[in-house]
């Protein structure tokens, strides 16, 4: 007599059945929109390598932030481009700096929107590196402790201007602890820290450097950003930032580092962010323009994969489009 074998049915028969069994769901609340605000522009300027992304004036960035809120987004991430740069990054922590002005304008129009600020010096340094440098012959060094002092000043100035979350992205040692201590001492104990805890030296940052006008004038950033071959080092870096008081930890870039993202989320159980960076954005945009990909389908698949891999927060240039697509 033939033995019957029970084979479970796969829930693929209809969209409704697939939705009932779906394990990972995207929400508009998952996404953070990066915005570039510049002292050099009076009206929005297209970033050639990032279709659909602009440098904005301080007035425009407030309007764009309000429009993002109206779409249902809860948070934006601000990057500033100053008129003048110098070797002490003085524009980064100036009371009337471009990010500080933008924060006050945004909070006046939509105070409930969560404002996150990039705390780094590369956009403000004349040489384009993320810290104070010393050149010895043909070699240069980024001075860690001197840089941390300036990062602390920058974080404090952002908090004073209304930032809800400061996000140090420089990869200097000890900066999270120094920033946390300074914020608490100055009465900004409610200001959170989202640390770029595992930021890799990556080929995928190129378009961002055009957007932020921050390419290094000499050398590269491999001496202070992580080697893309290292996973255990990433976990050690995250552990240090967690111990120093980071509220949220970030992995950057996204798709080539999904294994890191998964391991960080599983190991630390902290709110975990991932940054889908400019080069990843530009690649998909290029494929879409050539007719190789359907943009909506590709982007939703990418974002679902990132959330499935452990991301609680996804920083993406598609945040506005995703807010619209997820309502459809």
N, C-alpha and C positions, 0 to 999 in steps of 0.2 A: 504494500500500500504506500502510495506517495505521501511523504511527510510534508506538511505545510510549513512554510517558513514565513514568519511574520516580518514584514518589511514596513517600517514607519513611513507614512506619507510625508513628503517634503511639502512645506507650505509655500508653494510657488504658483498655485493655481490662479490667484487673482490678486490685484493690488491690495484689496481690503484684507485678505488673509496674510499677505506679507507684512502689512503694517501692524497687524495684531501681534505678530511674532517678532517684530523688529527689536533688537537689543539696544541699539544706539540711536538716540534722537537728538537732532540739532534744534537749538533754540536761538532766537535773536539775542538772548542774554549771554550766549557763549562768546560773543565777538566784541573785540575792541578795535576801533578805527584809528589808524595813525594819521596825523595831520601835520603838515609842514608849514610853519609860519615864518615869514621872512621880513626883515626890515628893508630889504632891497626892492620890494615890489609894491606897487600901488593897486594893482589888480592881478587876479590869478594868472600864473605862468605855468604852462604845460611842461611837465617833465618828459622829455622826448623818449627816454628809455622805459617809461612807465605809463602807458596809455591810460587816461582817465584819472591820473594823479597830478596834483598841482602844488606849487608853492603859493601860499596865500598871504595876504596882508593881515594885520591884526584885526581889522574890522571884518574882513571876509571870514577869518577863521572862527569868529564868534557866530556868524551866520551859518557856517557849515556845521558847527557843533550843534546849534539849535536844530538844524534840519536832521542831523543824525539822531538826536533825541526824539524828534517827531516820528521817525521811522521805527522807534522802539529800542534803539541802541542805548545802552546804559553807561558806556565809558568811551573816552577818547584818549589817545596817547600823543602828546605834543613833542615835536622836535623844532628847535629854533635855529634860525640862520641870521647872524648879526650883520650889521653894516660894516663894522670893522673887527678885525681879528688881531690878537697879539700873543705874546709868549707866556702870558699869565691867564689867558682865557677870561679876561675881566668882564666880557659881556655875558658870561654864563651866570654870574652871581650879582650883576648890577640890579639895583632896585627898579630901574626903568628898562631892564633888558627886554628883549622881544618876547620871551616866554612869559616873563612876569606880566607884561602888558596884556598879552593874550589871555592869560589866566583871569585877570581882573575883568576883561571884556566878556569872556565866556560865562563867568560866574554871575555877572550882572544880568545876563540874558536867560541862563538856565542853571540856576544854582544847584539843582538836584542832580545834574549830570556829573558822573564821576570823572574827575580830571586826573590823569596820570602824566607825569613829566619825565622825559628822558634826562637822566643826570649823567652827563658825560661832557668832556671838554673838547672833543675833536672838532666840532663845528665852530668853536670859538678860538682855537689855537691857530696861529699863523702857519704852523708846520703840519697841521692836520692829524697829529697824533692825539691819543686819548689822555695824555698826561704831560707833566713837566719833563723836558728832555735834557740830557747832557750829551754832547758829542765829544768823543775821544778819538781823534784821528779819523779813520774810516768807519768807526763804529758809533752807534748811539745807544743811549740807555734811557728808559723811562723811569723817573725817580718816584718810587711808590709812595713814600710817606708824604713828600711834598705835594703829590697829586691828590692824596686823600684829603689833605687840608682844604684844597680848593673844591673838591667834591662836597665836603661838608658844608662849606659856604654856599654852594649852589643849591643843595637840598634845602637848607634853611631858607634861602630866598624864595624858593618855589613854594614851600609850605606857608610862608608869610603872605604870599600872593594868592593863595587859595588852593594849592594842589591837595588833592585827597590822598594820592599815592605818589611817592617818588620812586623812580626806577633807575638805580645805578647800573650802567651798562658797560663800564670801562674795564672790568676784570682786574682791578687793583686788589691787593691783599688787604683785608681788614677794613674795607670801606663800609660794609654794612654795619658792623659794630660801632664804628665811629659816628656814622650818620644817626643810628638809633640813639646813641647816648646824647648827641647834640640836640636832636629833636625833642627828646624827653626833658632835657635841661631847660629848653626854651619854651616849654609849654605846648609843644606840638605832639603830645603823646598819642593823639588820635590819628596822626598822619601815618599811613602804612608804608611799608617798603616792599616793592616788587623787585627782587634782585634778578638780574641777568646772571644766574648762578652758573650755568654751563653754556658759555658763548664760545663757539668754535671759530677759529681762523678759517674762513670759508671763501670759496670762489663765487658765492651767490650774493655777495653784498654790492656788486658793482653798480647797479642802477641807484641804490640808496645813496651812494657817495656822490652821484650827480645831483640827486634830490636835495641832500643836506649840504652840498658843496664842501665835502670833508675828506677828499682823498689825501693820503699822506704825501708830503712833498719829498720825502726820502724814506728809504727802507720800507718796512711793512709792519703789520701788527702781530706777527706770529710770536713775538717774545712775551706778549701778555694775553693774547687770546689762545684758546686751547687747540692742541693738535687734534685734527679730525680723526686720527687713528685711535684715540684713547677713550675708553669707556669707563674704566675704574677710576681714572683721574677725575672724570666728570662727577662721579658719585662723591668723591672726596671734596671737590669744590662745593657741591651743593650742601654737604654736611657742614662745612665751615660756615656757610652763609645762614643755614638754619640755626646753628649754635649762636651766631651773632645777632639773631633777631629778625631775620627775613620773614615777612608774613606770607609772601607768595614767591615761589621760585620759578624761573623761566629757563627753557631750553631754546637755543637759537643756533642755526636755522631749524626748519621743521622736517620736511620729508626725508632728507638723508640721515636724520637723527631720531627716527621714531623708536629705535631700540633704546636710546638714551631716555627719551620721554617716558617710555613704559617702565624702565627700571627706576627712574626718579620717582614716579608716581607710586609704584609698588613699595619702594624702600621707605620713603619719608611720609607718605600720606598727608602731605601739605597741599594747599591749593597750588596747582601746577599750571603754568602758562607755557605756550609755545608761540614762537613768532614765525609766521609764514612769510619769508623775507622777499625783498625786492626782486632778486634773480629768479626765484621760484614763480613769482607773479608774472614777471616779464616773459618767461618761457611759455607759460600757458597762454598769455595774451598773444604771443607771436604765433603759436600753433592755431589759435582761434582765427587770427587774421588771415592765415593761409588756408583756412577751411579744413584743417586736420582734426579739430576738436569742436564739440558743442560746449560752449563756455559754461552754461548753467550746470549741465550734467557733470562736467569734469570738476568744477569747483565744489559742488555739493559732495561728490565722491571723496575729494581730497579732505574736505573739512570733517566729513564723517569719519574718515580714517584717523585723523588726528585726535578727534574726541574718543574714538574707540581705543586708541593707544594710550589714553590717560589724560588728555588735556582738559582741564576745567575752564581755561580761558584761552582763546585763540586770537592773536593779534593778526589782522589781515586787512589788506587793501580792498578786499571785496566785501567788507562788513556791510556797507549800504545795500549792495546788490543782494547779499544774502538775506538781509532783513526783508526785502521785497519778495524774493523767491520763496521764502519760507511761509509767506502769507498766501501763496497761490494754491 
